[in-house]
Amino acid sequence: MDHYEQIATHFQGSMECMAMAVDGVAEDLGQAADLLTATLLSDGKILVCGSGPDASTAGLLVDQLMAPLVRERPALPALRLESPVHGNGASDTGAANQARALGQQGDSLIVVVSDGGTAMQAVLSAARERNMAVIAVSNVLASALADTSYAMEAWVQPEAANRQHLVELHTGLVNCLVTLVENNLFGAEF
């Protein structure tokens, strides 16, 4: 198989993944956008966290909230927490400590998870201690999130054939989420 065929196959798989996800994520993504809008309208801030490749997606979300790509608008209060280390418990205290120190009631925490989600347990606990709303952008296999005793206020869980396509899908979800929040706050532009 030459490079062109490999690229075409990859892009086709990615596009199929995005197209097939719409029905499964639309309601939850809208709920997440409404929750973030309410957070911002009540002078709260948005904290975002992801580990591994999900840290980049978390950073993209924060960057777009702070410095919009498409429309002119004020920066929205958002910050990325330190990326937890893959694994569990003691090694994941940096993001959890930041959530405890910076988060407060009325804020929202978004966790981006493309694996089992074990690295997020400490930061989720910290968010609950601080009475923050929690949104998860993950996958249907994020068993560690499902095993937590903390219900999510919004949980966007698309399916993907593999983790690579899921990370690409999460990028699209983040872009869409920012657009929905902007449209809620400033009116639709499209």
Sequence and secondary structure as in RCSB ss.txt:
>XXXX:A:sequence
MDHYEQIATHFQGSMECMAMAVDGVAEDLGQAADLLTATLLSDGKILVCGSGPDASTAGLLVDQLMAPLVRERPA
LPALRLESPVHGNGASDTGAANQARALGQQGDSLIVVVSDGGTAMQAVLSAARERNMAVIAVSNVLASALADTSY
AMEAWVQPEAANRQHLVELHTGLVNCLVTLVENNLFGAEF
>XXXX:A:secstr
  HHHHHHHHHHHHHHHHHHHHHHHHHHHHHHHHHHHHHHHTT  EEEEE THHHHHHHHHHHHHHS SSS    
  EEE     SSSGGGGHHHHHHHHHH  TT EEEEE SS  GGGHHHHHHHHHTT EEEEE  TT HHHHHSS 
  SEEE    SSHHHHHHHHHHHHHHHHHHHHHHHH    
